[in-house]
Amino acid sequence: MVRKEATGPTRTIQWKCVESRIDSKRLYYGRFFLSPLRKGQADTIGIAMRRALLGEIEGTCIICAKSEELPHQYSTITGIEESVHEILLNLKEIVLKSNLYGVHDASICVKGPRCVTAQDIILPSSVQMVDTTQYIANLTEPIDLCIGLQIKKGRGYHRESTKNDQDKGYPIDAVYMPVRNVNYSIHSYGNEKKEVLFLEIWTNGSLTPKEALYEASRNLIDLFIPFLHVEEDDIIMEENNNRFTSPFVTFKKGFTDLKKNKKGIPVNCIFIDQLELPSKTYNLLKRSNIHTLFDLLNNNPEELMKIESFCMEDEKQILETLNNLFKRNLPKNNFSF
């Protein structure tokens, strides 16, 4: 398909924050506009941005609580005003901020009488508490309360099973979404031929509305990047052959053979989410604009190690994945762990 050059006047679409405020530690508000847009474009962008803001941004929360003092999810404990169920609901509301992936441990260990708040949670060093005054429980007698917690980073809303398993603790519904609400409105001008899109964003304080807008936009771009490669010729890979370095040269050649002899899939049409990499490694690559196997092979190990938070374990996971993909062993003199 040949794309014709535009003959009309060019447009410079701009966005701007027109209002920003902090209503509380757990409620940030921002209002933005985007213009000029052609008729119909504002609705297209507004719908996509709203869905991305609510469902595609990562957040951190408590997903499980465990304690010998909590006999049953709906029981009460002498010396504590709240029932176990109410304590779990209060823990569900705790707002956290972190760059951790996977499940990590935290804890609460206090002695009454006193009011237990989020400040009493002992967190990993890389996890931050957004509001230390969040209420958890009130101890009315001199009793000890020790609760083990599990923290995880994810997206969206995940409803945990209510089955009671004393060994695994009590699961807590995970509300990962840092964006509380999104509204958008459209205003027309210029004889109804042009539009302005207004976006209102409320967040829980773990990130600002501006940061949320950036994250949602980046995630939307990542979703559409694969469509940019559908018309690329395999010759691009051959022309850039000299850019590959060992041990990825081995994998590039192996994949070329695999492509010719079997499925004929272009290397730039295999995306890293198909490689079944660990979530941390996958996210680090995506944030570095590495979206396809072609992009990955164009980066040597030294370049990958320059990625923030990238470590030898990530490097090892990538090499093992590529090794399994091409069914051949790595050159032993090229890498060591």
Buried (B, 14 or more C-beta within 10 A) or exposed (E): EEEEEEEEEEEEEEEEBEEBEEEEBBBBBBBBBBBBBEEEBBBEBBEBBBEBBBBBBBBBBBBBBBBEEBEEBEEBBEBBEBBBBBBBBBBBBBBBBBBBBEEBEBBBEBEBEBBBBBEBBEBEEEBBBBBEEBEBBBBBEEBEBEBBBBBBBBBBEBEEEEEEEEEEBBBBBBBBBBBBEBEBEBEEEEEEEBBBBBBBBBBBBBBBBBBBBEBBBBBBEBEEBBEEBEEBEBEEBEEEEEBBBBBBBBBBBBBBEBBEEEEEEBBBBBBBBEBEBBEBBBBBBBEBEBBBBBBBBBBBBEEBEEBEEBEEEBBEBBBEBBBEBBEBEBEEEBBEE
